[in-house]
Amino acid sequence: MTMFSPELDAIVPMLCVTLAALASMGAEAFRGKNERLPIGGLGIVGLAGAAVSSVLLWNRSTVGFGVIQADNFGLFVTLTLVVVGVLTILFSAPVLERNGIPSGEYYSLVLFSIVGMMMMATASDLLVVFVALEILSLSVYVLTAIRREAAGTEAAFKYFLLGAFSSAFFLYGIAFTYGVTGSTRLSAVGAYLSAQALSSNPLILVAMGFLLVGFAFKISAVPFHMWTPDAYEGAPAVVTGFMSTGVKAAAFAAFARVFLSAFEPFKADWAPVIAVIAALTMILGTVVGVAQTNLKRMLAYSSIAHGGYLLVGLVAANDVGKAAILFYLLAYSVTNLAAFGAIALLGARDRANDELRDYAGLWHTHPALAALVTVCLLSLGGLPPTAGFIGKWYIFSAAVSAGYYWLAIIGMLTSVVSVFFYLRVVVMMYMSERGTSEVPPRVAGIGMAALALSIVAIVYLGVLPTHVLNVAAASISTIF
Amino acid sequence: MLLTLSWTLPLAGAILLALIGNADGKRDAMIRWTALGVSLLVFAVTLVIWARFDPASADFQFVERVPWIPAFGIDYYIGLDGISLLLVVLTGFLTPIALLSSWEGVEKKVKEFSIFILALEAAMIGVFVSLDLFLFYVFWDAMLIPMYFLIGIWGYDQRIYAAVKFMLYTMAGSVLMLVAILGLAWMHSEATGAYSFDLLKLYTLQIAPETQTWFFLAFAVAFAIKVPLFPFHTWLPDAHVQAPTAGSIILAGVLLKMGTYGLVRFAFPLFPAAAHLFAPWIALLAVIGIVYGALVAMVQPDMKKLVAYSSVSHLGFVVLGICAMNVQGMQGAVYQMLAHGISTGGLFLIVGMLSDRRHTRQISEFGGLRNVMPRLTAAFLIITLASVGMPALNGFVGEFLTMLGAYLWDPRFVVVAGLGVILSAVYMLSMFQKVYLGEVTNPKNEKLQDLQPREWASVLPLCAMAILMGVLPSIFLKPMEPSVKKVVERVQTGAPSVRAGASPAAAPAIAAAQGR
């Protein structure tokens, strides 16, 4: 079944979200002074459209204009991004109201960056990947500073400078790739390289290195992670949740696609490098995370570590590994977004309440919220029966079946260390007396609903993962 | 269905309790009774399972199997043999006692307490009935969560430190086991073309001796931490001393057995060649633990800590029996697991009663309690003697059989282990003497109440069981015998064929994988 023309079909999910973004800009422009419009609802409608069209495109491997490949891999990530988008909007609603952030520009920025993410996940041309990267990055830079206060602005500026830096690396990589292979299409690059695989051209290694650095910045892999803690801490919690999941998912999808298709012939060259990066990322993320007293900063380091786990799947690069990346991205996105969403819900207009001690005795005042946060943290720590456990198990199965026992062992040990700092939050919430900080007595219903929804998803993925695992496995069988 | 019921019932009970609103604590009584009712029902289910169990068979019974994650050959696959049967019954038996023990000791957040106890029971039963390694691991790790909260919220002063230490120690051991489990499943797929976590299929896998060594170590460390085997025992005194009474009862009664159960069910039969290689060393650690635990117990001023170290000593016998790898030793080990669950559970229970009354557990604070609480003294005496291993009580049978088994294997270990038996009499009886005999020296002890009806209900079954297990051990030995023989046979016959180099598929595949 064709929806429009075959060329257009592939970009329908993105079109839906783009239209929603434009509509919310328009709604903001024509809004009366004190009129309240459900602009977030527009976004959800657009994302629902993207979800429906992705489901309709499933198994059809449509190609749009030769550069957008709506294969199952891309669509799975697109659907993950829809989940990220919907949860972000739900968590944002109470935050925007509380902090007086204009919802029209906020939601349109969120939606535009989702468009960029979706494009990045489905792009099959390096230049389109770059364009997508810029679309999403520029929106996220602005979102970081949306509160227009010192911390946010500083964070956005750091993020912007280092992000621009990494974009330059990425462009250099594209240029070198083009110089060697004469094309930026992934299929053409792959075909050229597999023909040349035996003769080693140093320039292609340079190209690969630059691209690797560019991606490593975006997924905040060590040693290119420096911007992450500052940016994550400075941004509003819900934006941090959004960028730590959406940006990571999109960047990983593109990373996997580029390295597992175009540069597959040079796997022997890049796999060991990424393996070392993965190990460093896991270790640094967890070890430094232990020392944090600010919850957002702690979760920033934790998300660095989770990037390391995802890299393990990329290194393994067998069928299990590829499917594991997809499953892990989904599990991690839901969990991490929920954790940041909970932080956002507990914030007040004038103070963020994101220090560890602000959580002391939360159990006594907000028992339901504390229980939900605990499930999130257990999932991040990889304890059964949660999504995080299945995700880790899947990733490390891939590592073991590819013979990377050492990576699996490092991953497992770092996840034990990470449990230590996740437990500190639990200790605070459950085992400490009520502190002096003022947490809002009631948190917004819509936020609690979103949190509850995430928890249902986390437990569902943890107890009955079969369906999603099968879909993830089927997603990668058609490509690469 | 019966077996599924045995672990879903407590879980359903926990969920039911979660739905009862109890913000102001007005429904505490109702919640306590509901939790107790659920746990008694679970005990009844375990008894029905025992009644329907065929003691002559060595096979797994009540087997249920439903595909769970088919792409990886993971099934919801549960079943019981004689070994796990008795441990499941023990779990069912101790949980109501644990709930009773905290009737008055736990005052805050009764609802959450009961939820965690029932969730813990579900996970513990799940560990014992799993025949799929993945399922086993899920229960094994999931069980940490309720225990962590039990120690951390309702424990004593140092509870947070103890809870975190307990959690991290256990996890650190078990994650390596997970890597080994993944490795096993992958080797199965290399050998047969399909992933499998099915324990019985993995038993038949031929594994190269060198690989066995690594995998065995990964499993053994996980279980050794849980047992705990010297020198991995340091979490235990902290966890025990800080845990609330109910937590200590379950920790000593059931949780520690998971370690030894894991050795019997997984580590030894899965990797027989490595088991033969390491058994003397593990036995050495066990014997060191027996003596070390006893010596440290002797100098403890705190009753709970004394009992905790006595556990290190007693569990050493269990491990020694397993390492002997003959029928007597194994059977003794399993019997000692049950006996230790009863007697140490009882010790923690009564120490908890004293601590509830006086809010101290220092031996020096007590003395002459015989004069004020004769009934409690009598109960404590029975349990103490059971723990020491007096004939006609439960501890004797297990210790005797493990030492017999160890003697048939290597008499040198028995000589040292025998020292542990003597020392256990020394520290247990001297504690009994200091706390109960003589005159009342501390005026605070003069008005202490003797056993209350509720306490009778928790103490009596334990004393009765201690005597029953001592007088009629065959009730318990019989159902486990065929299963134990089968395990021993597997450990003994599995080893030579592997030593002969019969590892067609796995060895080159691993070498290839590691070279990649």
Interface residues (C-beta under 8 A of the other chain):
Chain A: P367 L378 L383 P384 P385 F389 W393 F396 S397 V400 S401 A402 G403 Y405 A408 I409 M412 L413 S415 V416 V419 F420 L423 V426 V427 Y430 M431 P465 T466 L469 N470 A473
Chain B: A23 P67 W68 I69 P70 A71 F72 F134 Y137 V138 F139 D141 A142 L144 I145 Y148 F149 G152 I153 R159 I160 A163 V164 M167 L168 M171 A172 V175 L176 L178 V179 L182 G183 A185 W186 S189 A512 A513 Q514 G515 R516
